Amino acid sequence: MYNPKPIDTSEIKLPDDIIELGEIIAKNVHEQWASNRIKQGWKYGIKRDEIKKEHPCLVEYDKLSEEDKEYDRITAFETLKLIKKFGYKIIK
């Protein structure tokens, strides 16, 4: 059985400017996901339906629930933390 072992980034604290970047990345993660789904023939639907290819998250990022936004934020912030953990610097 698969046992995921993500690298622990819990000790990494992100400064405010990087948190702002994280929000931009989270929105873009959603845009990429939605773009790919639409290319695959998916469309908006009130509930997820694999057969009809409908999904309730095929809306603009700002219209997502906070719970759905959190999914994209986790991806963005964990990636940024991993970059910092390995000693890279993020400079504007």
N, C-alpha and C positions, 0 to 999 in steps of 0.2 A: 504494500500500500504506500502511496506517495505521501511523504511527510515534508512539507515545505519548510525551508530554513532560510528565511530572509536575513540579510545582514542587519544586526542590531544597530539602529541609529538613534536610540532613545536618549543618548547623552548629548546629541547635537542640538544646539539652539540656533534658530535662524533669526537674523536681525530683521527689523521691520521692512527694509527695502527689498530683502529677499522674499519676505512673506508676500509683498505686493507682486513680485515676479511669480511667485507660486500661484497666486490667483489668476494671473494671465495665462500661465501654463495650464492650469486646471480647465479654464474656459476652452483653450485650444485642444486639450485632450478630448473634451466633449465634442467639439467641432469636427475633429478627425474621426471619432467614433461614428458620429451621425452621418458624416459624409460617406464613410465606407458602407454603413447600413443602407443608405439611400441608393448607392451604386449597386448594391446587392438586391435591390427591389423592395426594400422595406419602406413602410410609410407609418405615419402617426396612427395610433389606435388607443382607445381608452385603457385597454389592458394588453399585455404581451400575448401575442398569438403567433406561434411558430409557423403554423400552416398558412395563415393569411399574411404573414410577414408584417405584423403590426406591433408597434412598441410605443408605450406612453412617454418615453424620454426623447422622442424625436421632435423636440421643441428647442427654441433658443435657450441657451444656458441660463439666462436670467429668469426664465419661466420654470426652471426645474425646482423641485422641493429642495430644502436644505439637506435632506437625507441623500438625495441623488447627487447634489453638488459635492457632498462629502466624499463620495466614491472617487470623483475626479481629483479632489484636493489631496486625498491620500496618495494617489499616484504621483502627483506633482511634488508634494512636500517630501515624500520619501525619496524621490529621485534627487531633489536638491540636497537633502541631508546626506545621502550617499556620496554625492560629489564632494561635499565638504569633509566628510569622514575620511576620504582618500587623499585629502590634502590639497585639492584643487580650490582655486579662488574664483569667485564669480564677480567680475568687475564690469560695471556699466561703461 
